């Protein structure tokens, strides 16, 4: 069993190590890498367990994880750079830049028994802000039974997955919206998404291990894709079949990046630092502040019932109270012993998670690599990590 930790040997640091190591020893999760940072430096880093349940390959702190939807904040930052430059506006209709979004249709009815459906025109065009906030009306097959079961008629095409579930701006629903954000970045910048990320975000921040396509030399550091066995994904953890390769044929804004806890720690430290890290300025402080504000008004973020086994039903910090900014969930309430109100967070479907707490001045990144998302035991590890983080920070400051 691999185990590494940051400098220092306070009781709180030892307790956090013990909690994470214990989760691996109990086989709650096969492996975990965790990192805590403040605005200046990494405060804690550890790695426990294995990177591959089949071979027992040790998990190390520089392991590469497929971070899935933790790609979304990177894509959102990219678009906000272009908005800062005045190349588009938050309230511009997205179809102004992506003509394929003109004439969006909304489900008026859908019969799950027969698959019959009726569509109507959307009552308003979807804006850039709608796509940054998951209020566009789009969905995912795992967040919508309608999208899961929808079969378009011959000749119908939907560039981002399907008709809208509701008119843009009416409610929040987790979706392929950030894929649209990624296409906006490409069309407006004239660069492929991975090239744009590298030049304007990853290289300036020193995120040298973050990419869609993993170089062959780094392949041995990539954690195996794993899942719980059984039709309901509730058994022992085993390798996924087939394994994903090192390359991503068509990178999208909503997911696909591989990264390390250290690299993503640099990304969240940049946001804690108001858009700058070690002399590299990625965003203006005012833009970072804007991204952390409520952009969905009276709408709230509800719990979501999963429509596919790859994700458990998932709840948020305070279902029906939390808000959404430009790329992040916003915590509404103080969580006892944990994050502050106004904290930003999100996750990836393989059980990778992060949060950014501007009030406390700290951020946490925790990475595992198995399905289903929101697995109860993975969430328990996330919980003990966050509690342990605040105990450690309180004791050592």
N, C-alpha and C positions, 0 to 999 in steps of 0.2 A: 504493500500500500504506500503510495507516494504521499508525502506531506511536507509542505513548505509554508513558511509564514514570514511576515514582516519583522523588522527589528523590534526589540523590546520583549519583555516577559512579564507584563502586568497580569494580575489575576483575571482581569476582564479579557485580555488578549488570549490567555490560556483557556478561558471558559469558552470563547468563541471558537477557537481551534477544536476544543473537545466536542462542542455541539456539532460542528460540521463533520468531524471525523466519526463521531458516533452515528450520524445518519448513514454514512457509508458502511460502517461496520454492521449495522442492523440490516443492510441491504435495502434501505428505503429508496436510495438512489445509487446508481453505479459510481458516480463521480461528480465532483463539484469544484469549480474555481470561483473564488470570491475576491472582491477588491473594494476597498473604501478609500475615497480621496477627499481632501478639502480643496480649497482654491489654490494651494501652493504645492501640495505633494501627496503622494500615496501614503495613507496612514496604516493600511493593513492589506495584505495579500496572502492568499493561501490556495493550495490545491490538494485535494484528497481523492483517493479512489482510482478507478481505471477509466481509460479512454475507449476501451473496447471490451465488452463483456465476453466476447468469444476467445480473445487471446490473453486477456489480463494485462494488456499494455498499460503501464502506469500513466496517470493523468498528471501533466505538469502545468505550471503556471503560464507557460507560453503556448498552450494548446490552442488550436484553431477550431472555432465553433461556427456552424452555420447559424447565423443569428436571426434569419427569417425577418419577422416584422420589426425587429430593432433596426432594420434598414430604413424604416419609414422616417424616423427623426432626421437621419442624414439627408434623405431626399427632401424633406421639408426645409432644412437649413439651406440646401442648394437653391431651392426656389426663392427663399427669402433673400438670398444674395441678389438674385435678379430683380426682385421687387425693390430692394434698396437702391438698385441702379436705375430705377424708373422704367424698366423694360416691360413691365406689366403691372397691373393693380389688383389688389385683393378682390375688388368688386367688379372686375371685368368679367363679362361672360367668357367662360373657357372656350366656347366655340369660336371666338375671335381668333384664337391661335390653333385650335384643333377642330377643323371643319367637320370631322366625323362625329362631333358631339352636337351638331345642329339637329333639331327635330327629335329630341329625346322623347321616348314613350314611357308611360307609367302603367303598371298593371291596374286595370279596373277590376278584374276578377281572375281567379285561377282555381281550377277544379283539381285537387290533388288526386282524385280517383281516376280521372280520364286524361288529365294534362291539358284540357281545353282552357283557353285563356282569351281575355279581351284586353286590349290596350287602348289608351287614350293619349293625346299629346300632353306633355308636361305643362303646367300652368305658368311656369317661368323658366328662363334659361338657368342652368347651373353655373355658378360663379367660381372663380379661383378659390375663394374662401370656403365655399361648400365642399370642395375637394380636399382642402387642407384640414377640414373639421369633421369629415365623415357624415356630413349632412346632405350629401348629394342625392341620396336615394338609391345608390348602388349597394351591393351586398357581397357576400361570399357564399359558396355552396355550403360551407360549414356553419354559417351564421343565419341561413335562411332556408327553410324547407322548400319554399317556392323556387328559389334559385337552384337548389339541389335537384329538384324534379323537373325543372323547365326544359322543354325541348322545342327549339324554335322551328317555325314552319319553313319549308323550302324557300330559299331566297332571302330569308331574314338574317341579318348579321348584327352583332352587338359587340363593338370593339373592346369593351371593358367588362364583358361577362354576361350581360342580360339587361332587360328593361328595368326601369326604376321601380322600387317598392312603394315610393311616395314622392310627392313633389319636392324639389330641392328646397332645403331650409326648414322642412316641417318637423323633422326629428333626427336623432342620432342613430346611426346603424353602422357597425363595423364593416368595412367594405374594401373593394378594389380602388377606392378613391385615390390612394397614394400612387397607384400605377398611372393614373391621369397626371398627378403632380410630376412624376418622373418624365412622362412624355412632354409636358410643358417645359421642363428643364432642357430636354434635348432639342425641341423645336426652337425655343427662344435663344438658346446658346449656340446652336448649330454643332454641338458636340454629342457624342455618344455618352450615355450616363456614366459608365465606368471611367471614361476619360475625364469627364467634367469633375466627378468626385475626386479623382486623383490630383488633378491640377489645383482645384480651388478649395478642397477641404482636407483630404487625406495627407497629401505631401506637406502642406503648411503645418499641420498638426503633428507631424511625425508618426502618423498611423500607418506604418510601413507594412503591417501584417494584415491590412484590411483590403479586401478585393472581392469581386464576384468570382473571378477565375483564379484558382489557387495555383501558383507555380508548382511544377512537379517536384522541385527540391523541397518544398514545404509540405508536400503530401503526407509524409509520415507524422506530421504534427496535427493533422486533421482528426478530430474526434469522430468515431464511427456514429452513423445514424442508427438509433435504436428505438424500440417501441415495446410496450407491454404486449404480451402474447394474448391470443384469444380474439374472437370477433368483436367483443366489447372493449378490447384493450385494457383488461383488468388483471392480467396474469403476470408472470415473471418477465423481467426485461430481457429481450433478445435482440439480435441484429435485425434491422429492416432488410427486406429483400425486394428489389435489388438495392444496393448502396448507390447513393448519388456519386457522380464522378467529380473530378476537380474543376470541370468547366461548366459554365452556365451559358447555354446557347444564346438566349435573348434576355439580358438583364432588365429587370423592371424595378420601378420605384418602391413597390410594396414589399419587396423581400429579396433574398438571395445572397446578401453579403456574407462572407466569412470574416471573422475577426477574433481577436483575443481580448481577454478581460483588461489587459494593460492598454491596448489600443482604444477600446471603448471607454476606458477610464479617462483617457486623454480627451475624448470627445465630450464626455459629461463635465470634465474639469474646465474645458473651454466655455461651456454654457454657464457653469458656476461663476466663471471669471468675466461674464458679460461679453462673450464673443471673442476673447483673446486668450492665447496660451503661449507663454515663453516667447513673447515678441511677435507671434503670428496673429494677425487680426483677421478673423473669419467673418464676423458680423459686428455691426455697431451695437453698443450696449442697449440703445433704444429698441433695436430690432429684437434682441433677446428678450427684453422686458415685454415687448408686444406679443411674442410667441407664448409667453407664460400667462397671458390674460385670457379671461373667458371670452370666447368668440362664438358661443352658441346661445347667448341670451338666456331666456327662461327655459330653454330645452335642457334636459339633463341626460347623463349617461346611465342607462339602465343595465341590470344584469342581462346576460345573453344566454339563451338556451342553445346548446350545440345541436346541429342537425347531422353531424357525422361523428363517428367514434374517435377520430383523430384529435378531437378536443372534448374535454369534459365541459359541462355547463360552467360558465364562469361569472363570478361576481367581481365587483371592483371595490375600491376602498369604502365608499359609502354609496351603494346603489341608489340611483334616483336623486342623488345630491351632488355628485361630482360633476365637473364641467370639462370642457375640451378647449385647448388653445390651438395654436397653429402647429400641430404635429405631436401634441402630448395630452395625456390625461392630466387633469388638475385636481388635486385632492382638496376637498372642501373643508374638512374638519381636522382638528388635531387628533392624531391616533395615539392613544396612551403608550408611552415608551417608544414611540416610533416617529414617523415623519411629521412635519409641520404642515399646517394649512398652506396652500399655494405650491406644494411640492409637485413636481412634474414626473411622469413615469410612463413606461410602456413595457412591452415584452415581445418575445418571439415564440412561435408555436412549439419549438423544441424545448421549452422551459428555460429560456434565458430571460432575465429580468434586469431592470435598472430603475433607480429613482434619483431625483435631483432635488435637494432640499435647500433652497436659497436662504431661508431664515436661519437654519442651523449651519449653513455653509459647508455641507457635506453631500456626497453622492455615493451610491453603492451600485455595484454591478455583480450579479451572480449568474453563473452559466452552468447549465446542465445540458444534456443532449439526448432527449428521448420524448416520445409521444406516449400518451395524449397530453395536449396542452392542459394546463390547470390541474394536472395530476395532484391528488390530495397530498401525497407524500412529498412531492416537489414543492408545493405551496407551503408545507410545514417547514421545510428546510429554508425557504425564502423568509418565512416569519422569524425563525430563530436567528437567522443572519441579521435581519434588520433590527430586532431587539438587541442582539449582541453588539451591533455597531454603535447604537446610541449609548449603551452602557460603557463601551470602550472609550468613545469620544468624550463622554462626560467625565470619566475617571482620569483621562490622560491630558485634558486641556488645562 
